[in-house]
Amino acid sequence: MKKRQRSLDYVSLLAGITLLVISSCNKTTSTSPFQYGSVSDFEGNAYNTIQIGSQTWMAENLRSVKLSDGSSIAKVTDQTTWSNLTTPAYCFYDNDSVSAKYNFGALYNWYVVDTKKLCPTGWHVPNIDDWIALSTLLGVDSLAGGTLKEAGTSKWATPNLYGTNEYGFNAIPSGYRFYNGSFQNVGYSGNYWSATEYTPSKAWYLYLTYSNGKLSKNSYDKTYGFSVRCIKN
């Protein structure tokens, strides 16, 4: 009887150790200093979100190839076709739909932005006032943009000056598609559309570069392919 009791005790001990190991393996440990939320687009792609002041932003570049109503966005890879577009289209940098898609997100012309259906329901492409509000919060100085850039040089080219990612925005250098259809500047600049038109042929966008800490704005042709970050309504 005593021998059987010892066997049962040994089995119980082993079971306890096994449960402890399983529990430790399943435990999720986060080393991020930020409190991220999440949102999903129509396709089911999930994105981290971050609150900065009173605004809630996507902390990742949009990579959806469908609008919020489920309709598909035209994928255009040909350089000449892209340069002549006046309708919504997207692509991935260097037409790489695997690595570029998940590392940098999609590049959209402004005609997609103008559909007002690019972001998930309850979100929108930030207008120029949304961007200015963010810039004002950051301090509107020569280092403000650096607080948005992902730190280090795993994606940004050296030296990625003043890149501190202080707010968890994770701005990355996804480059852009030039108006003539060529791809440029991956690793060197992050370029984000605003929803605000400048002229019938141009719209406002914001950009950051590896060589300084500024968050700058400019207006470029609507045929450019830029990244998109959505903001909550």
Accessible surface in RSA format (square Angstrom, percent):
REM  Atomic radii and reference values for relative SASA: ProtOr
REM  Chains: A
REM  Algorithm: Lee & Richards
REM  Probe-radius: 1.40
REM  Slices: 20
REM RES _ NUM      All-atoms   Total-Side   Main-Chain    Non-polar    All polar
REM                ABS   REL    ABS   REL    ABS   REL    ABS   REL    ABS   REL
RES MET A   1   191.05  98.9 144.70  95.8  46.34 110.3 127.41 108.3  63.64  84.3
RES LYS A   2   159.88  78.0 155.28  95.3   4.59  10.9 100.78  90.7  59.09  62.9
RES LYS A   3   163.19  79.6 160.91  98.7   2.28   5.4 103.63  93.3  59.56  63.4
RES ARG A   4   157.15  66.0 150.48  76.7   6.67  15.9  48.32  66.0 108.82  66.0
RES GLN A   5    92.33  51.6  91.27  66.7   1.07   2.5  37.58  80.0  54.75  41.5
RES ARG A   6   160.32  67.3 154.32  78.7   6.00  14.3  66.71  91.2  93.61  56.7
RES SER A   7    60.88  51.4  53.74  71.7   7.14  16.4  33.82  72.0  27.06  37.9
RES LEU A   8    85.77  47.8  84.92  60.7   0.86   2.2  85.08  59.8   0.69   1.9
RES ASP A   9    79.02  55.4  72.49  72.1   6.54  15.5  28.46  67.0  50.57  50.4
RES TYR A  10   135.77  63.4 131.24  74.7   4.53  11.8  96.81  72.7  38.96  48.0
RES VAL A  11    90.29  59.4  90.08  81.5   0.21   0.5  90.13  78.3   0.16   0.4
RES SER A  12    73.31  62.0  60.19  80.3  13.12  30.2  35.84  76.3  37.47  52.5
RES LEU A  13   110.38  61.5 103.12  73.8   7.26  18.2 109.85  77.1   0.53   1.4
RES LEU A  14    83.64  46.6  82.89  59.3   0.75   1.9  83.03  58.3   0.62   1.7
RES ALA A  15    51.56  47.4  42.44  65.5   9.12  20.8  50.84  71.6   0.72   1.9
RES GLY A  16    38.04  46.9   0.00   N/A  38.04  46.9  31.75  87.1   6.29  14.1
RES ILE A  17    87.66  49.9  85.57  63.7   2.09   5.0  86.80  62.5   0.86   2.3
RES THR A  18    72.96  51.9  69.32  70.3   3.65   8.7  48.61  65.3  24.35  36.8
RES LEU A  19   122.52  68.2 119.33  85.4   3.19   8.0 119.55  84.0   2.96   8.0
RES LEU A  20   121.29  67.5 116.96  83.7   4.33  10.9 120.85  84.9   0.44   1.2
RES VAL A  21    81.85  53.9  79.41  71.9   2.44   5.9  81.85  71.1   0.00   0.0
RES ILE A  22    86.12  49.0  84.60  63.0   1.52   3.7  86.12  62.0   0.00   0.0
RES SER A  23    67.52  57.1  57.53  76.8   9.99  23.0  26.53  56.5  40.99  57.4
RES SER A  24    72.19  61.0  52.50  70.1  19.69  45.3  36.39  77.5  35.79  50.1
RES CYS A  25   101.21  76.6  66.00  73.6  35.21  82.7  30.43  77.1  70.78  76.3
RES ASN A  26   111.56  76.9  86.42  83.5  25.14  60.5  29.08  70.0  82.48  79.7
RES LYS A  27   157.25  76.7 133.02  81.6  24.23  57.7  84.20  75.8  73.05  77.8
RES THR A  28   126.32  89.8  96.68  98.0  29.65  70.7  71.30  95.8  55.03  83.2
RES THR A  29   109.27  77.7  78.79  79.9  30.48  72.6  65.16  87.5  44.12  66.7
RES SER A  30    88.51  74.8  55.07  73.5  33.44  77.0  45.82  97.6  42.70  59.8
RES THR A  31   133.83  95.2 100.65 102.0  33.17  79.1  75.56 101.5  58.27  88.1
RES SER A  32    48.94  41.4  25.66  34.2  23.28  53.6  29.64  63.1  19.30  27.0
RES PRO A  33   114.79  83.7  74.28  67.7  40.51 147.3  87.79  72.5  27.00 167.8
RES PHE A  34    50.96  25.5  38.36  23.8  12.60  32.8  41.03  24.9   9.93  28.4
RES GLN A  35   169.30  94.7 151.79 110.9  17.50  41.7  62.39 132.8 106.90  81.1
RES TYR A  36    65.33  30.5  31.09  17.7  34.24  89.1  28.17  21.2  37.16  45.8
RES GLY A  37    37.43  46.2   0.00   N/A  37.43  46.2  32.19  88.3   5.24  11.7
RES SER A  38    90.42  76.4  59.99  80.1  30.43  70.1  23.32  49.7  67.10  94.0
RES VAL A  39    24.42  16.1  17.24  15.6   7.18  17.3  24.42  21.2   0.00   0.0
RES SER A  40    60.90  51.5  44.36  59.2  16.55  38.1  22.71  48.4  38.19  53.5
RES ASP A  41    11.55   8.1   2.55   2.5   9.00  21.3   3.92   9.2   7.63   7.6
RES PHE A  42   117.01  58.5  83.14  51.5  33.86  88.1  92.81  56.3  24.20  69.3
RES GLU A  43    65.86  37.8  26.31  19.9  39.55  94.2  17.23  33.3  48.63  39.7
RES GLY A  44    51.52  63.5   0.00   N/A  51.52  63.5  28.69  78.7  22.83  51.1
RES ASN A  45    24.99  17.2  19.26  18.6   5.74  13.8   5.17  12.4  19.83  19.2
RES ALA A  46    59.22  54.5  48.39  74.7  10.83  24.6  48.75  68.7  10.47  27.7
RES TYR A  47     1.82   0.9   0.00   0.0   1.82   4.7   1.70   1.3   0.12   0.1
RES ASN A  48    63.03  43.5  62.13  60.0   0.90   2.2   0.17   0.4  62.87  60.8
RES THR A  49     8.41   6.0   8.26   8.4   0.15   0.4   0.36   0.5   8.04  12.2
RES ILE A  50    11.75   6.7  10.12   7.5   1.62   3.9  11.75   8.5   0.00   0.0
RES GLN A  51   121.77  68.1  99.19  72.5  22.59  53.8  26.51  56.4  95.26  72.2
RES ILE A  52     3.17   1.8   0.33   0.2   2.84   6.8   2.59   1.9   0.57   1.6
RES GLY A  53    45.25  55.8   0.00   N/A  45.25  55.8  27.47  75.4  17.78  39.8
RES SER A  54   114.31  96.6  76.27 101.8  38.04  87.6  50.22 106.9  64.09  89.8
RES GLN A  55    26.19  14.6  21.99  16.1   4.20  10.0  21.02  44.7   5.17   3.9
RES THR A  56    31.80  22.6  29.29  29.7   2.51   6.0  13.74  18.5  18.06  27.3
RES TRP A  57     0.00   0.0   0.00   0.0   0.00   0.0   0.00   0.0   0.00   0.0
RES MET A  58     0.00   0.0   0.00   0.0   0.00   0.0   0.00   0.0   0.00   0.0
RES ALA A  59     1.19   1.1   0.00   0.0   1.19   2.7   0.00   0.0   1.19   3.1
RES GLU A  60    52.56  30.2  48.84  36.9   3.72   8.9  26.65  51.6  25.90  21.1
RES ASN A  61     5.63   3.9   1.32   1.3   4.32  10.4   1.32   3.2   4.32   4.2
RES LEU A  62     0.00   0.0   0.00   0.0   0.00   0.0   0.00   0.0   0.00   0.0
RES ARG A  63    31.19  13.1  31.19  15.9   0.00   0.0   0.57   0.8  30.62  18.6
RES SER A  64     0.57   0.5   0.57   0.8   0.00   0.0   0.18   0.4   0.39   0.5
RES VAL A  65    28.95  19.0  28.26  25.6   0.68   1.6  28.26  24.6   0.68   1.9
RES LYS A  66    64.27  31.4  62.81  38.5   1.46   3.5  35.65  32.1  28.62  30.5
RES LEU A  67    15.23   8.5  14.97  10.7   0.27   0.7  15.23  10.7   0.00   0.0
RES SER A  68    35.06  29.6  16.45  22.0  18.61  42.9   6.07  12.9  29.00  40.6
RES ASP A  69    80.03  56.1  43.37  43.2  36.66  86.7  39.11  92.1  40.91  40.8
RES GLY A  70    18.78  23.2   0.00   N/A  18.78  23.2   5.83  16.0  12.95  29.0
RES SER A  71    50.47  42.7  40.18  53.6  10.29  23.7  47.60 101.4   2.87   4.0
RES SER A  72    82.23  69.5  53.57  71.5  28.66  66.0  34.44  73.3  47.79  67.0
RES ILE A  73    10.70   6.1   0.48   0.4  10.22  24.6   3.79   2.7   6.92  18.8
RES ALA A  74    56.48  51.9  41.65  64.3  14.84  33.8  52.61  74.1   3.88  10.3
RES LYS A  75    97.32  47.5  67.79  41.6  29.53  70.3  36.02  32.4  61.30  65.3
RES VAL A  76    16.04  10.6  13.37  12.1   2.67   6.4  16.04  13.9   0.00   0.0
RES THR A  77    66.45  47.3  57.99  58.8   8.47  20.2  27.45  36.9  39.00  59.0
RES ASP A  78    77.82  54.5  69.52  69.2   8.30  19.6  32.67  76.9  45.15  45.0
RES GLN A  79    92.50  51.7  89.35  65.3   3.15   7.5  23.14  49.3  69.36  52.6
RES THR A  80    90.30  64.2  87.32  88.5   2.98   7.1  54.86  73.7  35.44  53.6
RES THR A  81    66.56  47.3  60.41  61.2   6.15  14.7  43.17  58.0  23.40  35.4
RES TRP A  82     0.34   0.1   0.29   0.1   0.06   0.1   0.12   0.1   0.22   0.4
RES SER A  83    35.76  30.2  19.88  26.5  15.88  36.6  10.38  22.1  25.38  35.6
RES ASN A  84   110.31  76.1  84.75  81.9  25.56  61.6  31.66  76.2  78.65  76.0
RES LEU A  85    24.54  13.7  21.28  15.2   3.26   8.2  23.59  16.6   0.95   2.6
RES THR A  86   100.94  71.8  84.30  85.5  16.64  39.6  56.78  76.3  44.16  66.8
RES THR A  87    76.59  54.5  75.98  77.0   0.61   1.5  62.15  83.5  14.45  21.8
RES PRO A  88    48.43  35.3  44.25  40.3   4.18  15.2  44.25  36.5   4.18  26.0
RES ALA A  89     0.11   0.1   0.11   0.2   0.00   0.0   0.11   0.1   0.00   0.0
RES TYR A  90    14.28   6.7  14.28   8.1   0.00   0.0   0.69   0.5  13.59  16.8
RES CYS A  91     0.13   0.1   0.05   0.1   0.08   0.2   0.13   0.3   0.00   0.0
RES PHE A  92     4.76   2.4   4.53   2.8   0.23   0.6   4.53   2.7   0.23   0.7
RES TYR A  93    24.36  11.4  23.67  13.5   0.69   1.8  13.65  10.3  10.71  13.2
RES ASP A  94    95.67  67.0  74.47  74.1  21.21  50.1  21.54  50.7  74.13  73.9
RES ASN A  95    59.21  40.8  38.15  36.9  21.07  50.7  15.10  36.3  44.12  42.6
RES ASP A  96    52.74  36.9  46.33  46.1   6.42  15.2  19.90  46.8  32.84  32.8
RES SER A  97    47.13  39.8  37.34  49.8   9.79  22.6   9.45  20.1  37.68  52.8
RES VAL A  98   110.35  72.6 109.21  98.9   1.13   2.7 109.78  95.4   0.57   1.5
RES SER A  99    57.34  48.5  50.20  67.0   7.14  16.5  34.02  72.4  23.32  32.7
RES ALA A 100     8.08   7.4   5.92   9.1   2.16   4.9   7.92  11.2   0.15   0.4
RES LYS A 101    33.52  16.4  32.88  20.2   0.64   1.5   2.34   2.1  31.18  33.2
RES TYR A 102   139.53  65.1 111.58  63.5  27.95  72.7  80.90  60.8  58.64  72.3
RES ASN A 103    65.00  44.8  59.65  57.6   5.35  12.9   4.25  10.2  60.75  58.7
RES PHE A 104    33.29  16.7  32.11  19.9   1.18   3.1  32.94  20.0   0.34   1.0
RES GLY A 105     5.26   6.5   0.00   N/A   5.26   6.5   1.17   3.2   4.09   9.2
RES ALA A 106     0.01   0.0   0.00   0.0   0.01   0.0   0.00   0.0   0.01   0.0
RES LEU A 107     1.59   0.9   1.59   1.1   0.00   0.0   1.59   1.1   0.00   0.0
RES TYR A 108     0.00   0.0   0.00   0.0   0.00   0.0   0.00   0.0   0.00   0.0
RES ASN A 109     0.31   0.2   0.31   0.3   0.00   0.0   0.00   0.0   0.31   0.3
RES TRP A 110     9.56   3.8   9.56   4.6   0.00   0.0   9.56   5.1   0.00   0.0
RES TYR A 111    46.59  21.8  43.56  24.8   3.03   7.9  28.04  21.1  18.54  22.9
RES VAL A 112     0.00   0.0   0.00   0.0   0.00   0.0   0.00   0.0   0.00   0.0
RES VAL A 113     2.90   1.9   0.39   0.4   2.51   6.0   0.39   0.3   2.51   6.8
RES ASP A 114    68.56  48.0  55.74  55.5  12.82  30.3   5.26  12.4  63.30  63.1
RES THR A 115    39.50  28.1  17.58  17.8  21.92  52.2  27.34  36.7  12.16  18.4
RES LYS A 116   171.39  83.6 134.19  82.3  37.20  88.6 116.55 104.9  54.84  58.4
RES LYS A 117    83.05  40.5  81.49  50.0   1.56   3.7  44.83  40.4  38.21  40.7
RES LEU A 118     4.05   2.3   0.12   0.1   3.93   9.9   0.12   0.1   3.93  10.6
RES CYS A 119     7.08   5.4   1.32   1.5   5.77  13.6   1.75   4.4   5.33   5.7
RES PRO A 120     8.58   6.3   4.09   3.7   4.49  16.3   7.63   6.3   0.95   5.9
RES THR A 121   125.00  88.9  98.94 100.3  26.06  62.1  82.92 111.4  42.08  63.6
RES GLY A 122    32.81  40.5   0.00   N/A  32.81  40.5  25.85  70.9   6.97  15.6
RES TRP A 123    27.64  11.1  15.23   7.4  12.41  29.1   6.68   3.6  20.97  34.0
RES HIS A 124    62.88  34.4  59.13  41.1   3.75   9.6  56.04  57.8   6.84   8.0
RES VAL A 125    10.72   7.1   5.73   5.2   4.99  12.0   5.73   5.0   4.99  13.5
RES PRO A 126     0.09   0.1   0.09   0.1   0.00   0.0   0.09   0.1   0.00   0.0
RES ASN A 127    57.17  39.4  57.17  55.2   0.00   0.0  13.98  33.7  43.18  41.7
RES ILE A 128    21.87  12.4  21.87  16.3   0.00   0.0  21.87  15.8   0.00   0.0
RES ASP A 129    98.90  69.3  93.38  92.9   5.52  13.1  27.11  63.8  71.79  71.6
RES ASP A 130    26.65  18.7  25.64  25.5   1.01   2.4   0.96   2.2  25.69  25.6
RES TRP A 131     1.47   0.6   1.16   0.6   0.31   0.7   1.41   0.8   0.06   0.1
RES ILE A 132    78.91  44.9  78.14  58.2   0.77   1.9  78.91  56.8   0.00   0.0
RES ALA A 133    50.70  46.6  37.13  57.3  13.57  30.9  44.29  62.4   6.41  17.0
RES LEU A 134     0.24   0.1   0.00   0.0   0.24   0.6   0.24   0.2   0.00   0.0
RES SER A 135    18.18  15.4  18.18  24.3   0.00   0.0   9.40  20.0   8.78  12.3
RES THR A 136    85.31  60.7  74.85  75.9  10.45  24.9  62.82  84.4  22.49  34.0
RES LEU A 137    88.67  49.4  64.84  46.4  23.83  59.9  71.57  50.3  17.10  46.0
RES LEU A 138    18.48  10.3   0.12   0.1  18.36  46.2   0.40   0.3  18.08  48.6
RES GLY A 139    43.93  54.2   0.00   N/A  43.93  54.2  24.86  68.2  19.07  42.7
RES VAL A 140   101.39  66.7  76.89  69.6  24.50  59.0  80.32  69.8  21.07  57.1
RES ASP A 141    84.17  59.0  66.35  66.0  17.82  42.1  39.78  93.6  44.39  44.3
RES SER A 142    64.41  54.4  54.87  73.2   9.54  22.0  32.65  69.5  31.77  44.5
RES LEU A 143    83.20  46.3  82.25  58.8   0.95   2.4  82.25  57.8   0.95   2.6
RES ALA A 144     3.51   3.2   1.73   2.7   1.78   4.1   3.51   4.9   0.00   0.0
RES GLY A 145     0.00   0.0   0.00   N/A   0.00   0.0   0.00   0.0   0.00   0.0
RES GLY A 146     0.00   0.0   0.00   N/A   0.00   0.0   0.00   0.0   0.00   0.0
RES THR A 147    22.03  15.7  22.03  22.3   0.00   0.0  22.03  29.6   0.00   0.0
RES LEU A 148     0.24   0.1   0.24   0.2   0.00   0.0   0.24   0.2   0.00   0.0
RES LYS A 149     0.49   0.2   0.49   0.3   0.00   0.0   0.49   0.4   0.00   0.0
RES GLU A 150    36.33  20.9  36.33  27.5   0.00   0.0  16.20  31.3  20.13  16.4
RES ALA A 151    52.62  48.4  40.20  62.0  12.41  28.2  40.38  56.9  12.24  32.4
RES GLY A 152    43.38  53.5   0.00   N/A  43.38  53.5  36.45 100.0   6.93  15.5
RES THR A 153    71.99  51.2  48.73  49.4  23.26  55.4  16.35  22.0  55.64  84.1
RES SER A 154   103.09  87.1  58.81  78.5  44.28 102.0  57.81 123.1  45.28  63.4
RES LYS A 155    66.10  32.2  50.85  31.2  15.25  36.3  18.20  16.4  47.90  51.0
RES TRP A 156     3.07   1.2   0.41   0.2   2.66   6.2   0.53   0.3   2.53   4.1
RES ALA A 157    23.09  21.2  12.03  18.6  11.06  25.2  23.07  32.5   0.02   0.1
RES THR A 158   104.80  74.5  86.78  88.0  18.02  43.0  63.46  85.2  41.35  62.5
RES PRO A 159    69.00  50.3  51.31  46.8  17.69  64.3  53.01  43.8  15.98  99.3
RES ASN A 160     9.33   6.4   2.17   2.1   7.15  17.2   1.64   3.9   7.69   7.4
RES LEU A 161    70.29  39.1  68.88  49.3   1.40   3.5  70.29  49.4   0.00   0.0
RES TYR A 162   115.28  53.8  96.45  54.9  18.83  49.0  61.33  46.1  53.95  66.5
RES GLY A 163    14.89  18.4   0.00   N/A  14.89  18.4   0.00   0.0  14.89  33.3
RES THR A 164    80.40  57.2  60.07  60.9  20.33  48.5  63.48  85.3  16.92  25.6
RES ASN A 165    19.96  13.8  18.17  17.6   1.79   4.3   4.06   9.8  15.89  15.4
RES GLU A 166   102.43  58.8  81.54  61.7  20.88  49.7  34.47  66.7  67.96  55.5
RES TYR A 167    63.36  29.6  56.65  32.2   6.71  17.5  38.16  28.7  25.19  31.1
RES GLY A 168     0.00   0.0   0.00   N/A   0.00   0.0   0.00   0.0   0.00   0.0
RES PHE A 169     0.46   0.2   0.46   0.3   0.00   0.0   0.46   0.3   0.00   0.0
RES ASN A 170    32.79  22.6  31.68  30.6   1.11   2.7   9.19  22.1  23.60  22.8
RES ALA A 171     0.00   0.0   0.00   0.0   0.00   0.0   0.00   0.0   0.00   0.0
RES ILE A 172    14.64   8.3  14.64  10.9   0.00   0.0  14.64  10.5   0.00   0.0
RES PRO A 173     0.00   0.0   0.00   0.0   0.00   0.0   0.00   0.0   0.00   0.0
RES SER A 174     0.55   0.5   0.30   0.4   0.25   0.6   0.30   0.6   0.25   0.4
RES GLY A 175     0.00   0.0   0.00   N/A   0.00   0.0   0.00   0.0   0.00   0.0
RES TYR A 176    33.06  15.4  33.06  18.8   0.00   0.0  10.22   7.7  22.85  28.2
RES ARG A 177     1.62   0.7   1.62   0.8   0.00   0.0   0.00   0.0   1.62   1.0
RES PHE A 178    47.58  23.8  47.58  29.5   0.00   0.0  47.58  28.8   0.00   0.0
RES TYR A 179   102.06  47.7 101.80  57.9   0.26   0.7  56.93  42.8  45.14  55.6
RES ASN A 180    58.58  40.4  54.55  52.7   4.03   9.7  21.22  51.1  37.36  36.1
RES GLY A 181     1.20   1.5   0.00   N/A   1.20   1.5   0.00   0.0   1.20   2.7
RES SER A 182    28.85  24.4  25.94  34.6   2.91   6.7  27.90  59.4   0.95   1.3
RES PHE A 183    39.83  19.9  16.12  10.0  23.72  61.7  16.12   9.8  23.72  67.9
RES GLN A 184    62.65  35.0  58.61  42.8   4.04   9.6  21.02  44.7  41.63  31.6
RES ASN A 185    63.91  44.1  52.35  50.6  11.56  27.8   3.04   7.3  60.88  58.8
RES VAL A 186    48.90  32.2  41.55  37.6   7.35  17.7  41.55  36.1   7.35  19.9
RES GLY A 187    11.41  14.1   0.00   N/A  11.41  14.1  11.41  31.3   0.00   0.0
RES TYR A 188   102.90  48.0 102.11  58.1   0.80   2.1  56.74  42.6  46.16  56.9
RES SER A 189     4.81   4.1   4.81   6.4   0.00   0.0   4.64   9.9   0.17   0.2
RES GLY A 190     0.00   0.0   0.00   N/A   0.00   0.0   0.00   0.0   0.00   0.0
RES ASN A 191     6.44   4.4   6.44   6.2   0.00   0.0   0.00   0.0   6.44   6.2
RES TYR A 192     0.16   0.1   0.16   0.1   0.00   0.0   0.16   0.1   0.00   0.0
RES TRP A 193     0.12   0.0   0.00   0.0   0.12   0.3   0.00   0.0   0.12   0.2
RES SER A 194     0.00   0.0   0.00   0.0   0.00   0.0   0.00   0.0   0.00   0.0
RES ALA A 195    40.45  37.2  22.54  34.8  17.90  40.7  22.54  31.7  17.90  47.4
RES THR A 196    38.02  27.0  33.81  34.3   4.21  10.0  34.17  45.9   3.85   5.8
RES GLU A 197    89.08  51.1  70.47  53.3  18.61  44.3  16.06  31.1  73.02  59.6
RES TYR A 198   113.28  52.9  86.48  49.2  26.79  69.7  39.51  29.7  73.77  90.9
RES THR A 199    47.58  33.8  42.37  43.0   5.21  12.4  46.23  62.1   1.35   2.0
RES PRO A 200   123.97  90.3 107.38  97.9  16.58  60.3 109.77  90.6  14.19  88.2
RES SER A 201    65.73  55.5  60.28  80.4   5.45  12.6  44.38  94.5  21.35  29.9
RES LYS A 202    77.28  37.7  77.28  47.4   0.00   0.0  24.23  21.8  53.05  56.5
RES ALA A 203     0.00   0.0   0.00   0.0   0.00   0.0   0.00   0.0   0.00   0.0
RES TRP A 204    53.46  21.5  53.46  25.9   0.00   0.0  40.64  21.7  12.82  20.8
RES TYR A 205     9.61   4.5   9.61   5.5   0.00   0.0   0.13   0.1   9.48  11.7
RES LEU A 206     7.40   4.1   7.40   5.3   0.00   0.0   7.40   5.2   0.00   0.0
RES TYR A 207    59.83  27.9  59.50  33.9   0.32   0.8  25.18  18.9  34.65  42.7
RES LEU A 208     1.96   1.1   1.32   0.9   0.64   1.6   1.96   1.4   0.00   0.0
RES THR A 209    26.11  18.6  25.85  26.2   0.26   0.6  25.63  34.4   0.48   0.7
RES TYR A 210    63.48  29.6  63.48  36.1   0.00   0.0  22.09  16.6  41.39  51.0
RES SER A 211    51.60  43.6  40.82  54.5  10.78  24.8  24.01  51.1  27.60  38.7
RES ASN A 212    48.90  33.7  48.45  46.8   0.45   1.1  18.92  45.5  29.98  29.0
RES GLY A 213     0.65   0.8   0.00   N/A   0.65   0.8   0.17   0.5   0.48   1.1
RES LYS A 214   104.42  50.9 102.97  63.2   1.44   3.4  45.92  41.3  58.50  62.3
RES LEU A 215    24.59  13.7   1.24   0.9  23.35  58.7   1.24   0.9  23.35  62.8
RES SER A 216    26.90  22.7  21.25  28.4   5.65  13.0  15.09  32.1  11.81  16.5
RES LYS A 217   100.57  49.1  77.70  47.7  22.88  54.5  46.03  41.4  54.54  58.1
RES ASN A 218    56.92  39.3  55.32  53.5   1.60   3.9   3.41   8.2  53.51  51.7
RES SER A 219    13.97  11.8   9.90  13.2   4.08   9.4   0.00   0.0  13.97  19.6
RES TYR A 220    76.75  35.8  76.63  43.6   0.12   0.3  35.34  26.6  41.41  51.0
RES ASP A 221    47.64  33.4  46.64  46.4   1.00   2.4   9.01  21.2  38.63  38.5
RES LYS A 222    11.25   5.5  10.45   6.4   0.80   1.9   0.13   0.1  11.13  11.9
RES THR A 223    22.28  15.8  21.71  22.0   0.57   1.4  18.72  25.1   3.56   5.4
RES TYR A 224    14.28   6.7  14.28   8.1   0.00   0.0   2.76   2.1  11.52  14.2
RES GLY A 225     0.00   0.0   0.00   N/A   0.00   0.0   0.00   0.0   0.00   0.0
RES PHE A 226     1.30   0.7   1.30   0.8   0.00   0.0   1.30   0.8   0.00   0.0
RES SER A 227     0.00   0.0   0.00   0.0   0.00   0.0   0.00   0.0   0.00   0.0
RES VAL A 228     0.00   0.0   0.00   0.0   0.00   0.0   0.00   0.0   0.00   0.0
RES ARG A 229     0.75   0.3   0.50   0.3   0.25   0.6   0.00   0.0   0.75   0.5
RES CYS A 230     0.00   0.0   0.00   0.0   0.00   0.0   0.00   0.0   0.00   0.0
RES ILE A 231     5.29   3.0   5.29   3.9   0.00   0.0   5.29   3.8   0.00   0.0
RES LYS A 232   115.59  56.4 104.32  64.0  11.27  26.8  47.75  43.0  67.84  72.3
RES ASN A 233   123.03  84.8  66.77  64.5  56.25 135.5  58.32 140.4  64.71  62.5
END  Absolute sums over single chains surface
CHAIN  1 A    11908.9       9686.9       2222.0       6734.9       5174.0
END  Absolute sums over all chains
TOTAL         11908.9       9686.9       2222.0       6734.9       5174.0
